[in-house]
Amino acid sequence: MALGEMTYGFFMPTVNLMGPGSAKSLGNQVKTFGKKALIVTDDYLYKSGMADQIAGYIKEAGVDVAVYPGAEPNPTDKNVHDGVKFMQDNNCDVLVSLGGGSAHDCAKGIGIVAGNGGNIRDYEGIDKSSRPMTPLIAVNTTAGTASEMTRFCIITNTDTHVKMAIVDWRCTPNVAINDPLLMMGMPPSLTAATGMDALTHAVEAYVSTLATPITDASALMAIDLISKNLRHAVANGDNFEARDKMAYAEFLAGMAFNNASLGYVHAMAHQLGGFYNLPHGVCNAILLPHVESFNLIACPERFADIAEALGENVDGLSVRDAADVAIESIRQLSADIGIPSGLTELGVKEADLKTMAENAMKDATHLTNPRKATLDDVIQIYKNAL
């Protein structure tokens, strides 16, 4: 395709509700799509009572509800197919995901299979579905993954231990709800990991080969909000202003990467999650400065912009020096909020790096990385991050 002939899309939910108390409107949203809702959530939110709270909002609107608490961290194909059976056994016709990325992705997987049939593995790749999925309303409880508003669905294949990247406009939720009141109880470690996940989305989208003025604006504002609020949210989870601003930050970062896509940070982090069942946000945070150090020569001026968005003073610096400041600023933020310094702390073994690197090069998210990488390059980045 010749320069100037490329077209760009823009994807996001039709309805997006934000701000304190926005979750209370859930019931009215649900009843426009179906007669019985299935809440897809994780065991923690089920046992904590939040699932009951959300179910109450739905029942107040006169809609029946069932709860499937089978979304594991790094949800699997088994979680998806168990959920499809649960949904069918309970005659549910609308999905409500409650939680962070794991719950949203599990619900997307359930919706795709329920709407299209077959196995969730059939949909790995880009736009593999042919029919709409079950209507989905995503109620978000973390400021990180943005899965509540994206067309990305990440499911672990239990046979290969590879995280399958399903990128499909049909798995974009119909409605996304980001109520910061639901995020107030997040512990510091989860706040840190999900916040760095959001930062990774924004940075990777900003340096992506598919970046546009729309995604650039979203990414830079997300980086600005994260730099000003993530430390406060980690330090004091009851800081409402920080929680509210981080909810906007993760949503803006989602707008950016949902349309510009990502890069090798995610391609490589997906393998760590699949192999070792590690928390996605932590993997992203550790890999981010190493991948972007590799990417820096491809677009140093973009990294100079990132340094400014991170609040760094780059007056008088060359573009190249300002770009270096961005990488160091990312490292400092991770250190300040307690992110582990390397993958060795998480139990990652050097013997697995080649296999993970090979799988990373097959992951759809690497296609928009700004610098082309060889297998040896990817292995070396993993080694640098150990």
PAZA-810489 format. One record per residue (C-alpha): x, z, y. Coordinates in steps of 0.2 Angstrom, whole numbers, always signed. Layout:
N
+-------+-------+-------+
:    xx :    zz :    yy :
+-------+-------+-------+
:     X :     Z :     Y :
...
+-------+-------+-------+
//
This chain:
386
+-------+-------+-------+
:    xx :    zz :    yy :
+-------+-------+-------+
:    +0 :    +0 :    +0 :
:    +7 :    -5 :   +17 :
:   +10 :    +7 :   +31 :
:    -6 :    +9 :   +40 :
:   -17 :    +5 :   +26 :
:   -19 :   +22 :   +19 :
:   -36 :   +31 :   +21 :
:   -39 :   +50 :   +20 :
:   -53 :   +61 :   +14 :
:   -59 :   +77 :   +20 :
:   -68 :   +89 :    +8 :
:   -76 :  +106 :   +10 :
:   -92 :  +115 :    +6 :
:  -108 :  +110 :   +15 :
:  -112 :  +128 :   +20 :
:   -98 :  +141 :   +25 :
:  -104 :  +158 :   +30 :
:   -91 :  +170 :   +38 :
:   -91 :  +187 :   +46 :
:   -96 :  +205 :   +42 :
:  -112 :  +206 :   +33 :
:  -113 :  +187 :   +28 :
:  -114 :  +191 :   +10 :
:  -132 :  +199 :   +13 :
:  -138 :  +181 :   +15 :
:  -134 :  +177 :    -3 :
:  -151 :  +178 :   -10 :
:  -158 :  +165 :    +2 :
:  -144 :  +153 :    -2 :
:  -147 :  +155 :   -21 :
:  -165 :  +152 :   -21 :
:  -163 :  +135 :   -13 :
:  -153 :  +130 :   -28 :
:  -162 :  +138 :   -44 :
:  -173 :  +150 :   -52 :
:  -160 :  +161 :   -61 :
:  -142 :  +165 :   -56 :
:  -127 :  +168 :   -66 :
:  -114 :  +179 :   -57 :
:   -96 :  +175 :   -64 :
:   -84 :  +189 :   -60 :
:   -70 :  +199 :   -67 :
:   -71 :  +215 :   -77 :
:   -64 :  +226 :   -62 :
:   -78 :  +220 :   -50 :
:   -91 :  +222 :   -64 :
:   -86 :  +240 :   -67 :
:   -83 :  +244 :   -49 :
:  -101 :  +241 :   -45 :
:   -98 :  +226 :   -33 :
:  -107 :  +214 :   -45 :
:  -122 :  +225 :   -45 :
:  -122 :  +225 :   -26 :
:  -121 :  +206 :   -26 :
:  -135 :  +205 :   -39 :
:  -145 :  +216 :   -28 :
:  -145 :  +203 :   -14 :
:  -150 :  +190 :   -26 :
:  -165 :  +200 :   -33 :
:  -171 :  +204 :   -16 :
:  -174 :  +186 :   -13 :
:  -185 :  +186 :   -29 :
:  -172 :  +177 :   -40 :
:  -168 :  +183 :   -58 :
:  -149 :  +186 :   -61 :
:  -137 :  +188 :   -76 :
:  -119 :  +194 :   -75 :
:  -104 :  +186 :   -85 :
:   -88 :  +197 :   -82 :
:   -77 :  +186 :   -92 :
:   -66 :  +179 :   -79 :
:   -48 :  +185 :   -83 :
:   -33 :  +184 :   -71 :
:   -27 :  +166 :   -74 :
:   -44 :  +161 :   -82 :
:   -43 :  +151 :   -98 :
:   -52 :  +137 :  -107 :
:   -59 :  +151 :  -118 :
:   -66 :  +160 :  -103 :
:   -74 :  +144 :   -97 :
:   -83 :  +140 :  -114 :
:   -88 :  +157 :  -117 :
:   -96 :  +157 :  -100 :
:  -105 :  +140 :  -103 :
:  -113 :  +148 :  -119 :
:  -118 :  +164 :  -109 :
:  -125 :  +153 :   -95 :
:  -135 :  +142 :  -108 :
:  -141 :  +157 :  -118 :
:  -148 :  +166 :  -102 :
:  -156 :  +150 :   -95 :
:  -147 :  +151 :   -79 :
:  -147 :  +136 :   -67 :
:  -136 :  +141 :   -53 :
:  -119 :  +149 :   -52 :
:  -112 :  +163 :   -41 :
:   -94 :  +167 :   -42 :
:   -88 :  +184 :   -36 :
:   -70 :  +188 :   -33 :
:   -54 :  +179 :   -30 :
:   -47 :  +163 :   -37 :
:   -49 :  +168 :   -55 :
:   -68 :  +170 :   -54 :
:   -71 :  +155 :   -43 :
:   -60 :  +144 :   -54 :
:   -69 :  +150 :   -70 :
:   -86 :  +147 :   -62 :
:   -80 :  +129 :   -57 :
:   -75 :  +126 :   -75 :
:   -91 :  +132 :   -82 :
:  -101 :  +122 :   -69 :
:   -91 :  +106 :   -73 :
:   -93 :  +108 :   -92 :
:  -112 :  +112 :   -90 :
:  -115 :   +97 :   -79 :
:  -104 :   +85 :   -89 :
:  -102 :   +91 :  -107 :
:   -86 :   +90 :  -117 :
:   -71 :  +102 :  -115 :
:   -64 :  +108 :   -99 :
:   -47 :  +100 :  -105 :
:   -56 :   +83 :  -103 :
:   -56 :   +86 :   -84 :
:   -37 :   +89 :   -80 :
:   -31 :   +78 :   -67 :
:   -40 :   +70 :   -52 :
:   -59 :   +66 :   -51 :
:   -62 :   +65 :   -70 :
:   -80 :   +71 :   -69 :
:   -94 :   +59 :   -68 :
:  -109 :   +70 :   -64 :
:  -112 :   +84 :   -52 :
:  -108 :  +102 :   -59 :
:  -121 :  +116 :   -59 :
:  -124 :  +122 :   -41 :
:  -111 :  +135 :   -36 :
:  -111 :  +148 :   -22 :
:   -94 :  +156 :   -20 :
:   -93 :  +174 :   -14 :
:   -75 :  +178 :    -9 :
:   -67 :  +195 :   -10 :
:   -49 :  +191 :    -7 :
:   -40 :  +183 :    +8 :
:   -29 :  +171 :    -2 :
:   -33 :  +157 :   -14 :
:   -47 :  +148 :    -4 :
:   -54 :  +143 :   -21 :
:   -71 :  +148 :   -14 :
:   -70 :  +132 :    -3 :
:   -59 :  +120 :   -12 :
:   -60 :  +105 :   -25 :
:   -46 :  +113 :   -35 :
:   -49 :  +122 :   -51 :
:   -34 :  +129 :   -61 :
:   -38 :  +134 :   -79 :
:   -25 :  +139 :   -93 :
:   -24 :  +129 :  -109 :
:   -23 :  +142 :  -122 :
:   -14 :  +131 :  -134 :
:    +0 :  +124 :  -123 :
:    +0 :  +139 :  -111 :
:    +0 :  +126 :   -97 :
:   -11 :  +129 :   -81 :
:   -22 :  +113 :   -80 :
:   -24 :  +107 :   -62 :
:   -42 :  +100 :   -61 :
:   -44 :   +92 :   -43 :
:   -61 :   +85 :   -42 :
:   -73 :   +83 :   -26 :
:   -87 :   +87 :   -38 :
:   -81 :  +105 :   -41 :
:   -81 :  +110 :   -22 :
:   -94 :  +124 :   -21 :
:  -110 :  +121 :   -12 :
:  -109 :  +137 :    -1 :
:   -94 :  +148 :    +3 :
:   -96 :  +166 :    +9 :
:   -81 :  +175 :   +16 :
:   -87 :  +193 :   +21 :
:   -72 :  +204 :   +27 :
:   -82 :  +219 :   +22 :
:   -80 :  +214 :    +4 :
:   -61 :  +213 :    +6 :
:   -59 :  +231 :   +13 :
:   -55 :  +239 :    -4 :
:   -41 :  +227 :    -9 :
:   -25 :  +237 :   -13 :
:    -9 :  +233 :    -4 :
:    -1 :  +224 :   -18 :
:   -16 :  +212 :   -20 :
:   -17 :  +210 :    -1 :
:    +1 :  +205 :    +0 :
:    +1 :  +193 :   -15 :
:   -15 :  +184 :    -9 :
:    -9 :  +184 :    +9 :
:    +7 :  +175 :    +3 :
:    -3 :  +163 :    -7 :
:   -13 :  +158 :    +9 :
:    +4 :  +156 :   +18 :
:   +10 :  +145 :    +4 :
:    -6 :  +134 :    +5 :
:    -3 :  +132 :   +24 :
:   +16 :  +128 :   +23 :
:   +14 :  +116 :    +9 :
:    +0 :  +107 :   +17 :
:    +9 :  +106 :   +33 :
:   +24 :   +97 :   +25 :
:   +14 :   +87 :   +13 :
:   +15 :   +68 :   +13 :
:    -4 :   +68 :   +15 :
:    -4 :   +79 :   +31 :
:   -16 :   +73 :   +45 :
:   -19 :   +80 :   +62 :
:   -34 :   +89 :   +55 :
:   -25 :   +98 :   +41 :
:   -10 :  +101 :   +53 :
:   -21 :  +110 :   +65 :
:   -29 :  +121 :   +51 :
:   -12 :  +124 :   +44 :
:    -3 :  +130 :   +60 :
:   -17 :  +141 :   +65 :
:   -17 :  +149 :   +47 :
:    +2 :  +152 :   +48 :
:    -1 :  +160 :   +66 :
:   -14 :  +172 :   +60 :
:    -5 :  +177 :   +44 :
:   +11 :  +180 :   +54 :
:    +1 :  +192 :   +66 :
:   -10 :  +200 :   +53 :
:    -4 :  +201 :   +35 :
:    +8 :  +215 :   +38 :
:    -6 :  +226 :   +46 :
:   -18 :  +222 :   +32 :
:    -5 :  +228 :   +19 :
:    +0 :  +243 :   +29 :
:   -18 :  +249 :   +31 :
:   -32 :  +241 :   +21 :
:   -45 :  +249 :   +32 :
:   -39 :  +239 :   +47 :
:   -55 :  +228 :   +50 :
:   -48 :  +217 :   +63 :
:   -33 :  +212 :   +51 :
:   -45 :  +209 :   +37 :
:   -56 :  +198 :   +47 :
:   -42 :  +188 :   +54 :
:   -34 :  +186 :   +36 :
:   -51 :  +180 :   +30 :
:   -51 :  +166 :   +43 :
:   -32 :  +162 :   +39 :
:   -35 :  +160 :   +21 :
:   -50 :  +149 :   +25 :
:   -40 :  +138 :   +37 :
:   -26 :  +137 :   +24 :
:   -39 :  +131 :   +12 :
:   -45 :  +118 :   +23 :
:   -27 :  +112 :   +25 :
:   -22 :  +111 :    +7 :
:   -39 :  +105 :    +1 :
:   -36 :   +89 :   +10 :
:   -17 :   +87 :   +12 :
:   -14 :   +95 :    -6 :
:    +2 :  +105 :   -10 :
:   +19 :  +103 :   -17 :
:   +32 :  +110 :   -29 :
:   +29 :  +128 :   -25 :
:   +12 :  +127 :   -34 :
:   +17 :  +115 :   -47 :
:   +31 :  +127 :   -52 :
:   +20 :  +143 :   -50 :
:    +7 :  +136 :   -61 :
:   +19 :  +136 :   -75 :
:   +24 :  +154 :   -72 :
:    +6 :  +159 :   -73 :
:    +3 :  +149 :   -89 :
:   +19 :  +155 :   -98 :
:   +19 :  +173 :   -93 :
:    +2 :  +176 :   -86 :
:    +9 :  +182 :   -70 :
:    +0 :  +184 :   -53 :
:    -1 :  +167 :   -44 :
:    +1 :  +174 :   -27 :
:   +17 :  +183 :   -31 :
:   +24 :  +168 :   -40 :
:   +21 :  +157 :   -25 :
:   +29 :  +170 :   -13 :
:   +45 :  +171 :   -23 :
:   +46 :  +152 :   -25 :
:   +41 :  +147 :    -7 :
:   +58 :  +150 :    +2 :
:   +68 :  +142 :   -12 :
:   +57 :  +126 :   -13 :
:   +56 :  +124 :    +6 :
:   +75 :  +126 :    +7 :
:   +76 :  +111 :    -4 :
:   +62 :  +102 :    +6 :
:   +70 :  +105 :   +23 :
:   +80 :   +89 :   +25 :
:   +64 :   +79 :   +22 :
:   +55 :   +85 :   +38 :
:   +66 :   +98 :   +48 :
:   +55 :   +95 :   +63 :
:   +40 :  +101 :   +53 :
:   +49 :  +117 :   +48 :
:   +54 :  +120 :   +66 :
:   +35 :  +120 :   +70 :
:   +32 :  +132 :   +56 :
:   +45 :  +144 :   +64 :
:   +36 :  +144 :   +80 :
:   +19 :  +147 :   +71 :
:   +27 :  +162 :   +63 :
:   +31 :  +169 :   +80 :
:   +49 :  +166 :   +80 :
:   +59 :  +162 :   +96 :
:   +67 :  +145 :   +94 :
:   +71 :  +141 :  +112 :
:   +88 :  +133 :  +114 :
:   +90 :  +130 :   +95 :
:   +92 :  +113 :   +87 :
:   +78 :  +106 :   +76 :
:   +89 :  +110 :   +61 :
:   +93 :  +127 :   +66 :
:   +75 :  +131 :   +70 :
:   +70 :  +125 :   +53 :
:   +82 :  +137 :   +45 :
:   +74 :  +151 :   +55 :
:   +57 :  +146 :   +47 :
:   +64 :  +149 :   +30 :
:   +72 :  +166 :   +35 :
:   +56 :  +171 :   +43 :
:   +46 :  +168 :   +27 :
:   +59 :  +178 :   +17 :
:   +57 :  +193 :   +29 :
:   +38 :  +193 :   +28 :
:   +39 :  +194 :    +9 :
:   +52 :  +208 :   +10 :
:   +42 :  +218 :   +23 :
:   +26 :  +218 :   +12 :
:   +34 :  +222 :    -4 :
:   +35 :  +205 :   -14 :
:   +48 :  +206 :   -28 :
:   +64 :  +198 :   -23 :
:   +66 :  +187 :   -39 :
:   +58 :  +180 :   -54 :
:   +69 :  +191 :   -66 :
:   +59 :  +206 :   -60 :
:   +44 :  +198 :   -67 :
:   +52 :  +195 :   -84 :
:   +55 :  +176 :   -82 :
:   +68 :  +170 :   -95 :
:   +81 :  +156 :   -91 :
:   +78 :  +149 :  -108 :
:   +61 :  +144 :  -103 :
:   +65 :  +135 :   -86 :
:   +68 :  +118 :   -93 :
:   +51 :  +117 :  -102 :
:   +42 :  +124 :   -86 :
:   +51 :  +112 :   -75 :
:   +46 :   +97 :   -86 :
:   +28 :  +103 :   -85 :
:   +29 :  +106 :   -66 :
:   +34 :   +88 :   -65 :
:   +17 :   +83 :   -73 :
:    +7 :   +94 :   -62 :
:    -4 :   +85 :   -50 :
:    +1 :   +96 :   -35 :
:   +19 :   +89 :   -35 :
:   +14 :   +72 :   -30 :
:   +13 :   +76 :   -11 :
:   +29 :   +86 :   -10 :
:   +39 :   +79 :    +5 :
:   +56 :   +78 :    -5 :
:   +57 :   +69 :   -22 :
:   +64 :   +80 :   -35 :
:   +73 :   +77 :   -52 :
:   +71 :   +88 :   -67 :
:   +88 :   +95 :   -63 :
:   +82 :   +99 :   -46 :
:   +67 :  +108 :   -52 :
:   +77 :  +118 :   -65 :
:   +89 :  +123 :   -51 :
:   +76 :  +129 :   -39 :
:   +69 :  +140 :   -53 :
:   +87 :  +147 :   -56 :
:   +89 :  +150 :   -37 :
:   +73 :  +160 :   -38 :
:   +78 :  +171 :   -53 :
+-------+-------+-------+
//
